[in-house]
Amino acid sequence: MITLRPQEETITIVRRHWINIALPIVLCAMLSLLPILLPVTRYASHMVDDRLAVPLVSFFTICYWMIILAFFLVAWVNYYFDTWIITTERVLDVNQVTLFHREISEFSIGRVQNVTVTIPTVIATLLRFGNLVVETAGEKSFHISAIPHPEKVKELLVRQSQIYQASPFGHHE
């Protein structure tokens, strides 16, 4: 769990654009309809004894749907927990690597030196999402991909960095 320092406040939480979860949702929806649309499931009673066909097809269909649900839940967890938390003092980069593996990095908002926004595709331009890279003093660069309105997040980071550096807290680094 992430705890804030005394006097530190959360400004915003940045998640990836909804388009990143839309593809897994559509894929899972289409795959979940597959057993209903396949003729094998409808006409299985002709291949096997009637008393055995319905329970057998139902069992494998439910197992199939559970696998699709598990795939969707992993995609959702990765989407939902892969965030940037921007506070008054620092930026927390929460990277959900796998279902049970999370990496949390942070950098002081006062160490922000350069913020770069890239809009990689036409779709990104139309849907207003892009990538953000923050270079810090003496540390690695931090990036987050496919976030909505990256220009606004850039402005927020630059403004908050200036506020922090002008404050008494900003001179201790």
C-alpha positions as CSV (number, residue, x, y, z in Angstrom):
1,M,0.0,0.0,0.0
2,I,1.2,3.5,-0.8
3,T,1.3,5.9,2.1
4,L,1.7,9.6,1.7
5,R,4.1,11.7,3.7
6,P,2.9,14.2,6.2
7,Q,1.7,17.4,4.5
8,E,1.7,15.5,1.1
9,E,-1.5,15.6,-0.9
10,T,-2.5,13.6,-4.0
11,I,-3.0,15.9,-7.0
12,T,-4.1,13.4,-9.6
13,I,-3.9,9.7,-10.6
14,V,-3.0,9.1,-14.2
15,R,-4.1,5.8,-15.8
16,R,-3.7,4.6,-19.4
17,H,-6.3,5.6,-21.9
18,W,-9.5,3.4,-22.1
19,I,-8.5,2.2,-25.5
20,N,-5.9,0.0,-23.7
21,I,-8.6,-2.1,-22.0
22,A,-11.1,-1.9,-25.0
23,L,-9.2,-4.5,-27.1
24,P,-9.2,-7.1,-24.3
25,I,-12.9,-6.5,-23.6
26,V,-13.8,-6.9,-27.3
27,L,-11.6,-9.9,-27.7
28,C,-13.1,-11.6,-24.6
29,A,-16.6,-10.8,-25.7
30,M,-16.1,-12.3,-29.1
31,L,-14.3,-15.4,-27.7
32,S,-17.1,-15.9,-25.1
33,L,-19.6,-16.1,-27.9
34,L,-17.7,-18.8,-29.7
35,P,-19.2,-21.8,-27.9
36,I,-22.7,-20.5,-28.6
37,L,-22.0,-20.0,-32.3
38,L,-20.1,-23.2,-33.0
39,P,-22.1,-26.0,-34.5
40,V,-20.2,-28.5,-32.4
41,T,-21.9,-27.4,-29.2
42,R,-25.3,-27.3,-30.8
43,Y,-25.1,-30.7,-32.5
44,A,-22.9,-32.5,-30.0
45,S,-25.8,-34.7,-29.1
46,H,-25.6,-36.4,-32.5
47,M,-21.9,-37.4,-31.9
48,V,-22.2,-38.8,-28.4
49,D,-24.9,-40.4,-26.3
50,D,-27.6,-37.8,-25.4
51,R,-27.2,-38.4,-21.7
52,L,-23.5,-37.6,-21.9
53,A,-23.4,-34.9,-24.5
54,V,-25.2,-32.1,-22.7
55,P,-23.3,-32.3,-19.4
56,L,-20.0,-32.8,-21.2
57,V,-20.5,-29.8,-23.6
58,S,-21.7,-27.7,-20.6
59,F,-18.6,-28.6,-18.5
60,F,-16.1,-27.7,-21.3
61,T,-18.0,-24.5,-22.2
62,I,-18.0,-23.4,-18.6
63,C,-14.2,-24.2,-18.3
64,Y,-13.6,-22.2,-21.5
65,W,-15.6,-19.2,-20.1
66,M,-13.6,-19.4,-16.9
67,I,-10.3,-19.2,-18.8
68,I,-11.7,-16.2,-20.8
69,L,-12.8,-14.5,-17.5
70,A,-9.3,-15.1,-16.0
71,F,-7.7,-13.5,-19.1
72,F,-10.0,-10.5,-18.8
73,L,-9.3,-10.1,-15.1
74,V,-5.5,-10.2,-15.6
75,A,-5.9,-7.5,-18.4
76,W,-8.1,-5.4,-16.1
77,V,-5.7,-5.6,-13.1
78,N,-2.8,-4.6,-15.4
79,Y,-4.8,-1.7,-16.8
80,Y,-6.3,-0.5,-13.5
81,F,-3.2,-0.7,-11.3
82,D,-0.6,0.6,-13.8
83,T,-0.7,4.2,-12.7
84,W,1.1,7.4,-12.0
85,I,0.2,9.1,-8.7
86,I,1.2,12.8,-8.8
87,T,1.4,14.4,-5.4
88,T,2.5,17.8,-4.1
89,E,6.0,16.4,-3.4
90,R,6.7,13.4,-5.7
91,V,5.5,11.2,-8.5
92,L,4.9,7.5,-7.8
93,D,5.2,5.2,-10.9
94,V,3.2,2.0,-10.1
95,N,4.0,-0.5,-12.8
96,Q,1.8,-3.7,-12.6
97,V,4.1,-6.2,-14.3
98,T,2.1,-9.3,-13.9
99,L,-0.9,-10.3,-11.8
100,F,1.1,-10.6,-8.5
101,H,4.2,-8.5,-9.4
102,R,4.2,-4.8,-9.0
103,E,7.1,-2.3,-9.2
104,I,6.8,1.1,-7.6
105,S,9.3,3.8,-8.4
106,E,9.2,7.4,-7.3
107,F,10.9,10.6,-8.0
108,S,10.8,14.0,-6.3
109,I,8.7,16.5,-8.1
110,G,11.5,19.0,-7.6
111,R,13.9,16.9,-9.7
112,V,11.9,17.2,-12.9
113,Q,14.1,18.6,-15.6
114,N,12.5,17.8,-18.9
115,V,9.0,16.5,-19.8
116,T,8.4,15.2,-23.3
117,V,5.0,14.3,-24.9
118,T,4.8,12.1,-27.9
119,I,1.6,11.3,-29.9
120,P,2.6,8.2,-31.8
121,T,-0.3,7.5,-34.2
122,V,-3.3,9.0,-36.0
123,I,-5.6,7.1,-33.7
124,A,-3.7,8.6,-30.7
125,T,-4.3,12.0,-32.2
126,L,-8.0,11.4,-32.7
127,L,-8.6,9.9,-29.3
128,R,-6.2,12.4,-27.6
129,F,-3.8,10.0,-25.9
130,G,0.0,9.8,-26.0
131,N,3.2,9.0,-24.1
132,L,4.9,11.0,-21.5
133,V,8.6,10.8,-20.6
134,V,10.0,12.7,-17.5
135,E,13.7,13.2,-17.2
136,T,15.0,13.9,-13.7
137,A,18.2,15.2,-12.2
138,G,20.6,12.3,-11.7
139,E,18.0,9.6,-12.0
140,K,16.6,7.4,-14.7
141,S,13.9,8.7,-16.9
142,F,10.3,7.7,-16.2
143,H,7.7,7.0,-18.9
144,I,4.1,6.2,-19.0
145,S,2.4,5.1,-22.3
146,A,-0.9,5.8,-23.8
147,I,-2.3,8.2,-21.2
148,P,-5.3,10.5,-22.0
149,H,-4.4,14.2,-22.5
150,P,-0.7,14.0,-22.0
151,E,-0.2,17.7,-22.6
152,K,-2.4,18.5,-19.6
153,V,-0.3,16.1,-17.4
154,K,2.9,17.7,-18.7
155,E,1.6,21.1,-17.8
156,L,0.6,19.8,-14.3
157,L,4.0,18.3,-13.7
158,V,5.9,21.4,-14.8
159,R,3.6,23.7,-12.8
160,Q,3.8,21.5,-9.7
161,S,7.6,21.2,-10.0
162,Q,7.9,25.0,-10.1
163,I,5.6,25.4,-7.1
164,Y,7.7,22.8,-5.2
165,Q,11.0,24.4,-6.1
166,A,9.7,27.8,-4.9
167,S,8.5,26.4,-1.6
168,P,10.8,25.9,1.5
169,F,10.7,22.1,0.9
170,G,12.2,22.5,-2.6
171,H,15.5,23.9,-1.3
172,H,16.4,20.8,0.8
173,E,17.4,18.7,-2.2
